Amino acid sequence: MPTKQKSGLYRTKVKIGVDQNGKDINKWISGKTKRELEEARREVEEFYIYNHSQQDDRIFGEYAVEWFTIRKRPGLSSSQTEAYRTALNVHILPVFGERMLRSVSPIELQEFMNGFAGSSTTKITMIASTLKGIFAAAFDDRILTYDPAIHLKKPAAAEPTEKRALTPDERVRVEAVCETHEDGLYLALLYYLGVRPGEARGLQWGDIDWDENIIHIQRDIDYKAGATAGKLKTKSSDCLIPLPQKLASILWTKRSAPHTYILTAPVSGGSLSKTSAERAWTRLMVACDMAEQIPQSAEQAPTANPAKIKKDDRNARDLRRLYKPIITPHTLRHNYAAMCWENDIDVYSAMRLLGHSSIKTTMNIYTHLTDSQLGKMTEMVDDMFSSTSSQAAQNKKSCTKVAQRAKEPRQPIFTKNEKPSKTPVKWAFSKVFSGDPSGTRTRDTLIKSQVLYRLS
């Protein structure tokens, strides 16, 4: 039992073994509180008995960088690596970077996480999993005696923005802009192929088979990896998809060398950069009348009509500070899926066209009913119940005939001159399948099986 000394410290001894004479070997420990004394006991036992010495405390930021570099980064994709970097550099390290690991308490971590309430689910999950991973590793490395993040709870996230397809009027405007706008090729690839934006930017002229009217999706331009051609999102994304005639007509007049990107950067001639893609998208949405004007002060207001700005004036043609598109490039992928559904393309075919690895993903998108499709579905439901009613009428007629036959006088199974065999079961079984009177048979398979079961 620990005893309290005059100094105010609790003191006790811990047996760590015996010597050659069988005498106990003890180590004396002390602490200001019983909890501190217990922690000292565990440290002595870990070091002398279990040969597990506790490591020295470390700075959170230093350990977090080591954890990410050694334990997490190997095997991560470029986008996943960037997501972890953002979580650490932008959110976690500015708050805990200079703290010691043992100084961070569970209540502090929970308070920190609660500050992200209302953020996206992806952001909250990434920050929480990063914190949990760091502190779990510190516990495994015996830097910590307990894991302060083990019971960390994620706050409520914001409701996800509902995805939508384009309206019929918007589709007409988009198709017109695809053919007439200088950046229309970018819009056309997204609209007519339903590919992901990175996949559209990764297309090369050699990916098109003009004879078969198909196009091969086989690379992705990942801005997080330095705008270089990288792996596709999933294995199923590597696929052949039909080349619509309208898109083929737009592409045919612009075709170039096989290894040249269809969408090229204005200056370098390589793949379209992130800034160029964002600028082009804003200009396209303004042309489609699908962008909202950003309120400007008198000093910031544009001095010229955006449509009349000179073609070579790149900075002046950057409309991102003036307009905000009401849809993103990914909306056209969702619209492509909705158009597949509207035109009765089955879900498995749509899964292949969209490059989904799971049918569940496609089914989640197949949920947008237009008014015309809803009317069509109403007719189909009416027909379904109409056919049920007609079938019920036919069944009623059949039941009437059966009832009339049941009222007819039945003939005996045995006549006066007939005698049952010594094996009556076999005789009766053969009579069932050799044309007995109707009273010994039934159309109901279940009843017949019951009769046969009794006979056997």
C-alpha positions as CSV (number, residue, x, y, z in Angstrom):
1,M,0.0,0.0,0.0
2,P,1.4,3.5,-0.8
3,T,2.1,5.6,2.2
4,K,2.0,9.4,2.3
5,Q,5.3,10.9,3.5
6,K,5.7,14.1,5.5
7,S,6.9,15.8,2.3
8,G,3.4,15.2,0.8
9,L,4.6,12.6,-1.7
10,Y,3.1,9.1,-2.0
11,R,5.8,6.4,-1.8
12,T,5.9,2.7,-2.4
13,K,8.1,-0.1,-3.7
14,V,7.7,-2.3,-6.8
15,K,9.1,-5.8,-6.9
16,I,11.1,-6.3,-10.1
17,G,12.7,-9.7,-9.4
18,V,14.8,-11.7,-7.0
19,D,18.5,-12.0,-6.6
20,Q,20.6,-15.2,-6.4
21,N,19.8,-15.7,-2.8
22,G,16.0,-15.5,-3.4
23,K,15.8,-12.0,-1.9
24,D,13.3,-9.6,-3.5
25,I,14.7,-6.8,-5.7
26,N,12.6,-3.7,-5.2
27,K,12.5,-0.2,-6.8
28,W,11.1,2.7,-4.8
29,I,8.8,5.1,-6.6
30,S,7.0,8.3,-5.5
31,G,4.4,10.7,-6.9
32,K,2.5,13.8,-5.9
33,T,-0.8,11.9,-6.3
34,K,-1.9,8.3,-6.4
35,R,-2.5,8.5,-10.1
36,E,1.1,9.8,-10.7
37,L,2.4,7.0,-8.5
38,E,0.5,4.5,-10.5
39,E,2.0,5.9,-13.8
40,A,5.4,5.6,-12.2
41,R,4.7,2.0,-11.3
42,R,3.7,1.2,-14.9
43,E,6.9,2.8,-16.2
44,V,9.1,0.7,-13.8
45,E,7.3,-2.5,-14.7
46,E,7.5,-1.7,-18.4
47,F,11.2,-1.1,-18.2
48,Y,12.4,-3.7,-15.7
49,I,9.9,-6.5,-16.0
50,Y,8.4,-6.4,-19.5
51,N,11.5,-4.8,-21.2
52,H,9.3,-2.1,-22.7
53,S,10.6,1.3,-21.9
54,Q,8.4,4.3,-22.4
55,Q,9.8,6.7,-25.0
56,D,10.4,10.4,-24.3
57,D,7.7,12.9,-25.1
58,R,7.9,14.5,-28.6
59,I,6.7,17.6,-30.4
60,F,3.3,16.9,-32.1
61,G,4.3,18.5,-35.4
62,E,7.6,16.6,-35.7
63,Y,6.0,13.3,-34.9
64,A,3.0,14.0,-37.3
65,V,5.4,14.6,-40.2
66,E,7.3,11.4,-39.4
67,W,4.0,9.5,-39.1
68,F,2.8,10.7,-42.5
69,T,6.1,10.2,-44.3
70,I,6.8,6.6,-43.0
71,R,3.4,5.1,-42.2
72,K,0.8,6.8,-44.5
73,R,2.4,8.2,-47.7
74,P,3.6,4.9,-49.2
75,G,0.8,3.5,-51.4
76,L,-1.3,6.6,-51.4
77,S,-2.5,8.1,-54.7
78,S,-1.7,11.7,-55.6
79,S,-5.1,12.9,-54.6
80,Q,-5.0,11.1,-51.3
81,T,-1.6,12.4,-50.5
82,E,-2.8,16.0,-51.2
83,A,-5.8,15.4,-49.0
84,Y,-3.6,14.4,-46.0
85,R,-1.3,17.3,-46.6
86,T,-4.2,19.8,-46.6
87,A,-5.6,18.3,-43.4
88,L,-2.2,18.6,-41.7
89,N,-0.8,21.8,-43.1
90,V,-4.1,23.9,-43.2
91,H,-6.0,22.6,-40.2
92,I,-4.1,20.4,-37.7
93,L,-0.5,21.6,-37.5
94,P,-1.3,25.4,-37.0
95,V,-3.2,24.4,-33.8
96,F,-1.2,21.5,-32.4
97,G,2.1,21.6,-34.3
98,E,4.2,23.1,-31.4
99,R,2.5,21.2,-28.6
100,M,4.0,18.2,-26.9
101,L,2.1,15.0,-27.6
102,R,1.3,14.2,-23.9
103,S,0.0,17.7,-23.4
104,V,-3.0,17.2,-25.7
105,S,-6.1,16.1,-23.9
106,P,-9.2,14.3,-25.2
107,I,-11.4,17.3,-24.4
108,E,-9.1,19.6,-26.5
109,L,-9.3,17.3,-29.5
110,Q,-13.1,17.1,-29.3
111,E,-13.4,20.8,-29.0
112,F,-11.1,21.2,-32.0
113,M,-13.3,18.7,-34.0
114,N,-16.5,20.4,-33.0
115,G,-15.2,23.5,-34.7
116,F,-15.7,21.8,-38.1
117,A,-19.5,21.2,-37.6
118,G,-21.3,22.1,-40.8
119,S,-18.2,21.3,-43.0
120,S,-18.3,18.6,-45.7
121,T,-18.3,15.0,-44.7
122,T,-15.1,14.4,-46.6
123,K,-13.3,17.2,-44.8
124,I,-14.5,16.1,-41.3
125,T,-13.6,12.5,-41.9
126,M,-10.1,13.3,-43.2
127,I,-9.2,15.5,-40.2
128,A,-10.6,13.0,-37.7
129,S,-8.9,10.0,-39.2
130,T,-5.6,11.9,-39.4
131,L,-5.8,12.8,-35.7
132,K,-6.8,9.2,-34.7
133,G,-3.9,7.8,-36.8
134,I,-1.3,10.1,-35.2
135,F,-2.3,9.4,-31.6
136,A,-2.8,5.7,-32.1
137,A,0.7,5.4,-33.5
138,A,2.1,7.5,-30.6
139,F,0.4,5.1,-28.2
140,D,1.8,2.0,-30.1
141,D,5.3,3.6,-30.0
142,R,4.9,3.9,-26.2
143,I,5.2,7.7,-26.2
144,L,1.7,7.9,-24.7
145,T,0.3,5.8,-21.9
146,Y,-3.2,6.3,-23.3
147,D,-4.8,7.3,-26.7
148,P,-6.6,10.7,-26.3
149,A,-8.2,10.4,-29.7
150,I,-9.7,6.9,-29.2
151,H,-13.2,8.2,-28.4
152,L,-13.0,11.2,-30.7
153,K,-16.4,11.9,-32.3
154,K,-17.1,13.6,-35.6
155,P,-19.5,16.5,-35.6
156,A,-22.6,16.8,-37.8
157,A,-21.6,17.6,-41.4
158,A,-23.4,19.9,-43.8
159,E,-26.2,18.4,-45.9
160,P,-24.7,17.4,-49.3
161,T,-25.7,19.6,-52.3
162,E,-28.4,17.8,-54.3
163,K,-27.1,16.8,-57.7
164,R,-29.3,17.7,-60.7
165,A,-29.5,17.2,-64.4
166,L,-29.7,20.0,-67.0
167,T,-33.2,21.2,-68.0
168,P,-34.2,20.7,-71.6
169,D,-33.7,24.4,-72.2
170,E,-30.2,24.3,-70.7
171,R,-29.3,21.3,-72.9
172,V,-30.3,23.2,-76.0
173,R,-28.1,26.1,-75.0
174,V,-25.1,23.9,-74.1
175,E,-25.3,22.1,-77.5
176,A,-25.3,25.4,-79.3
177,V,-22.3,26.7,-77.3
178,C,-20.4,23.5,-78.0
179,E,-20.5,24.2,-81.7
180,T,-19.9,28.0,-81.7
181,H,-17.7,28.9,-78.8
182,E,-13.9,29.0,-79.0
183,D,-13.7,26.8,-75.9
184,G,-16.6,24.7,-77.0
185,L,-14.5,21.5,-77.4
186,Y,-14.1,21.3,-73.6
187,L,-17.8,21.6,-73.0
188,A,-18.6,19.1,-75.8
189,L,-16.3,16.4,-74.4
190,L,-17.9,16.7,-71.0
191,Y,-21.5,16.9,-72.3
192,Y,-21.4,14.2,-75.0
193,L,-19.2,11.6,-73.3
194,G,-20.2,12.1,-69.6
195,V,-16.6,11.6,-68.5
196,R,-14.9,13.1,-65.4
197,P,-13.2,16.5,-66.0
198,G,-9.7,15.0,-65.5
199,E,-10.5,12.2,-68.1
200,A,-11.7,14.8,-70.6
201,R,-8.5,16.8,-70.2
202,G,-6.4,13.6,-70.6
203,L,-7.9,12.6,-74.0
204,Q,-5.6,12.5,-76.9
205,W,-6.5,12.3,-80.6
206,G,-5.1,8.8,-80.8
207,D,-7.8,7.6,-78.4
208,I,-10.4,8.1,-81.1
209,D,-11.4,5.2,-83.4
210,W,-13.0,7.0,-86.3
211,D,-14.0,3.8,-88.1
212,E,-15.8,2.3,-85.1
213,N,-17.0,5.6,-83.6
214,I,-15.7,4.8,-80.2
215,I,-13.3,6.6,-77.9
216,H,-10.9,5.0,-75.3
217,I,-10.8,6.6,-71.8
218,Q,-7.3,5.6,-70.5
219,R,-5.7,8.5,-68.7
220,D,-6.5,11.3,-66.2
221,I,-4.9,14.7,-65.8
222,D,-4.4,15.1,-62.0
223,Y,-3.7,18.7,-61.0
224,K,-2.7,17.5,-57.5
225,A,0.1,15.5,-59.2
226,G,1.4,18.5,-61.1
227,A,-1.1,18.4,-64.0
228,T,0.5,15.2,-65.4
229,A,-1.2,12.2,-66.9
230,G,-1.9,9.7,-64.2
231,K,-4.0,6.7,-63.3
232,L,-7.7,6.7,-63.7
233,K,-10.0,6.8,-60.6
234,T,-10.9,3.1,-60.9
235,K,-10.0,0.2,-63.1
236,S,-13.5,0.3,-64.5
237,S,-12.8,3.9,-65.7
238,D,-10.5,2.4,-68.4
239,C,-13.2,1.7,-71.0
240,L,-14.4,2.2,-74.6
241,I,-17.5,4.4,-75.0
242,P,-19.5,5.4,-78.0
243,L,-18.6,8.6,-79.9
244,P,-21.9,10.4,-80.7
245,Q,-22.2,11.7,-84.2
246,K,-22.6,15.4,-83.0
247,L,-19.4,15.2,-81.1
248,A,-17.6,13.4,-84.0
249,S,-18.6,16.3,-86.3
250,I,-17.1,18.9,-83.9
251,L,-13.9,16.9,-83.4
252,W,-13.3,16.0,-87.1
253,T,-12.4,19.5,-88.2
254,K,-10.0,20.0,-85.3
255,R,-8.1,16.6,-85.4
256,S,-4.4,16.5,-84.9
257,A,-1.5,14.1,-84.3
258,P,-2.3,11.0,-82.3
259,H,-0.2,11.8,-79.2
260,T,-1.4,15.4,-79.0
261,Y,-4.0,16.3,-76.3
262,I,-7.4,17.2,-77.6
263,L,-7.5,20.1,-75.1
264,T,-4.2,21.9,-75.1
265,A,-2.8,24.7,-73.0
266,P,-2.8,28.1,-74.9
267,V,1.0,28.7,-74.5
268,S,2.8,25.4,-73.8
269,G,0.7,23.2,-76.0
270,G,0.6,20.5,-73.3
271,S,-2.4,19.4,-71.3
272,L,-4.8,22.0,-70.2
273,S,-3.7,23.6,-66.9
274,K,-5.9,24.1,-63.9
275,T,-6.1,27.9,-64.4
276,S,-6.9,27.6,-68.1
277,A,-9.6,25.0,-67.4
278,E,-11.2,27.2,-64.8
279,R,-11.1,30.3,-67.0
280,A,-12.5,28.3,-70.0
281,W,-15.3,26.9,-67.8
282,T,-16.4,30.3,-66.6
283,R,-16.4,31.7,-70.1
284,L,-18.5,28.8,-71.3
285,M,-21.1,29.1,-68.5
286,V,-21.4,32.9,-69.2
287,A,-22.0,32.0,-72.9
288,C,-24.7,29.4,-71.8
289,D,-26.3,32.0,-69.5
290,M,-25.6,29.6,-66.6
291,A,-23.5,31.9,-64.4
292,E,-24.3,34.5,-61.7
293,Q,-22.7,37.9,-61.7
294,I,-20.6,38.5,-58.6
295,P,-21.5,41.9,-56.9
296,Q,-18.7,44.4,-57.5
297,S,-17.9,47.7,-55.9
298,A,-17.7,50.8,-58.2
299,E,-13.9,50.5,-58.3
300,Q,-14.0,46.8,-59.2
301,A,-16.8,47.0,-61.8
302,P,-15.8,45.8,-65.3
303,T,-15.3,48.6,-67.8
304,A,-16.0,46.6,-70.9
305,N,-18.4,44.0,-72.1
306,P,-16.9,40.6,-71.5
307,A,-18.0,39.4,-75.0
308,K,-16.0,42.2,-76.7
309,I,-12.7,41.8,-74.9
310,K,-9.8,41.1,-77.2
311,K,-9.0,37.5,-77.8
312,D,-5.3,38.0,-76.9
313,D,-6.0,39.9,-73.7
314,R,-5.7,36.8,-71.3
315,N,-6.0,38.6,-68.0
316,A,-9.0,40.7,-69.1
317,R,-10.7,37.6,-70.4
318,D,-10.5,36.0,-67.0
319,L,-14.1,36.2,-65.9
320,R,-13.7,34.3,-62.7
321,R,-13.8,37.5,-60.6
322,L,-16.9,38.7,-62.3
323,Y,-19.1,35.5,-62.7
324,K,-19.7,32.4,-60.7
325,P,-21.0,29.3,-62.7
326,I,-24.2,27.8,-61.3
327,I,-23.0,24.3,-62.2
328,T,-19.6,22.5,-62.1
329,P,-18.0,20.4,-64.9
330,H,-19.1,17.3,-63.0
331,T,-22.7,18.3,-63.4
332,L,-22.5,17.3,-67.0
333,R,-21.5,13.8,-66.0
334,H,-24.6,13.6,-63.8
335,N,-26.6,14.9,-66.7
336,Y,-25.2,12.2,-69.0
337,A,-26.4,9.5,-66.6
338,A,-29.8,11.1,-66.3
339,M,-30.1,11.2,-70.1
340,C,-29.2,7.5,-70.2
341,W,-32.1,6.8,-67.9
342,E,-34.5,9.0,-69.8
343,N,-33.7,7.1,-73.0
344,D,-34.2,3.6,-71.4
345,I,-30.6,2.6,-71.3
346,D,-30.4,-0.1,-68.7
347,V,-28.5,0.4,-65.5
348,Y,-25.7,-2.1,-66.4
349,S,-25.0,-0.5,-69.7
350,A,-25.0,2.9,-68.1
351,M,-22.5,1.6,-65.5
352,R,-20.1,0.7,-68.3
353,L,-20.6,4.0,-70.1
354,L,-19.9,5.9,-66.9
355,G,-16.9,3.8,-65.9
356,H,-18.4,3.0,-62.4
357,S,-16.9,0.1,-60.5
358,S,-20.1,-0.5,-58.5
359,I,-23.7,-0.8,-59.7
360,K,-24.7,1.0,-56.5
361,T,-23.1,4.2,-57.7
362,T,-25.0,4.1,-61.0
363,M,-28.3,3.3,-59.2
364,N,-27.8,6.3,-56.9
365,I,-27.6,8.6,-60.0
366,Y,-30.6,6.9,-61.7
367,T,-33.0,8.8,-59.5
368,H,-33.9,11.9,-61.4
369,L,-37.4,11.6,-63.1
370,T,-38.3,14.3,-65.6
371,D,-42.0,15.1,-66.0
372,S,-42.2,13.2,-69.3
373,Q,-40.6,10.1,-67.8
374,L,-43.0,10.3,-64.8
375,G,-45.9,10.3,-67.2
376,K,-44.5,7.3,-68.9
377,M,-44.1,5.5,-65.7
378,T,-47.7,6.3,-64.8
379,E,-48.9,4.7,-68.0
380,M,-46.7,1.6,-67.2
381,V,-48.1,1.3,-63.7
382,D,-51.7,1.6,-65.1
383,D,-51.0,-1.1,-67.6
384,M,-49.5,-3.3,-64.9
385,F,-52.6,-3.2,-62.8
386,S,-54.9,-3.5,-65.8
387,S,-53.2,-6.7,-66.8
388,T,-53.6,-7.9,-63.2
389,S,-57.4,-7.2,-63.5
390,S,-57.7,-9.1,-66.7
391,Q,-55.8,-12.0,-65.3
392,A,-58.1,-12.1,-62.3
393,A,-61.1,-12.2,-64.6
394,Q,-59.6,-15.2,-66.4
395,N,-58.9,-16.9,-63.1
396,K,-62.5,-16.3,-62.0
397,K,-63.8,-18.1,-65.2
398,S,-61.5,-21.0,-64.5
399,C,-62.7,-21.3,-60.9
400,T,-66.4,-21.2,-62.1
401,K,-65.7,-24.2,-64.5
402,V,-64.0,-26.1,-61.6
403,A,-67.0,-25.5,-59.3
404,Q,-69.4,-26.7,-62.0
405,R,-67.4,-29.9,-62.5
406,A,-67.3,-30.5,-58.7
407,K,-71.1,-30.5,-58.6
408,E,-71.3,-33.4,-61.1
409,P,-71.9,-36.9,-59.6
410,R,-68.7,-38.7,-58.9
411,Q,-68.0,-42.2,-60.2
412,P,-66.7,-44.8,-57.6
413,I,-63.1,-45.7,-57.7
414,F,-63.9,-49.5,-57.5
415,T,-66.7,-51.0,-59.5
416,K,-68.7,-54.0,-58.2
417,N,-66.6,-56.5,-60.1
418,E,-63.2,-54.8,-59.2
419,K,-61.2,-55.9,-56.3
420,P,-58.2,-54.1,-54.8
421,S,-54.8,-55.6,-55.4
422,K,-52.7,-57.0,-52.6
423,T,-50.6,-53.9,-53.1
424,P,-53.2,-51.2,-52.9
425,V,-50.7,-48.3,-52.6
426,K,-49.1,-49.0,-56.0
427,W,-52.5,-49.6,-57.5
428,A,-53.9,-46.4,-56.3
429,F,-50.7,-44.5,-57.3
430,S,-51.1,-45.8,-60.9
431,K,-54.7,-44.9,-61.0
432,V,-53.9,-41.2,-60.2
433,F,-51.8,-41.0,-63.4
434,S,-54.0,-43.2,-65.6
435,G,-57.1,-41.1,-66.0
436,D,-59.1,-41.3,-62.8
437,P,-62.3,-39.3,-62.5
438,S,-61.8,-35.7,-61.6
439,G,-62.6,-36.2,-58.0
440,T,-59.3,-38.0,-57.3
441,R,-57.1,-35.4,-58.9
442,T,-56.4,-31.7,-58.6
443,R,-54.6,-29.0,-60.6
444,D,-53.0,-27.7,-57.5
445,T,-49.4,-29.1,-57.4
446,L,-49.2,-28.6,-53.6
447,I,-52.3,-30.6,-53.0
448,K,-51.2,-33.3,-55.4
449,S,-47.9,-33.6,-53.6
450,Q,-49.7,-33.9,-50.3
451,V,-51.8,-36.7,-51.7
452,L,-48.8,-38.5,-53.0
453,Y,-47.0,-38.1,-49.7
454,R,-49.9,-39.8,-47.9
455,L,-50.0,-42.6,-50.4
456,S,-46.3,-43.3,-50.0
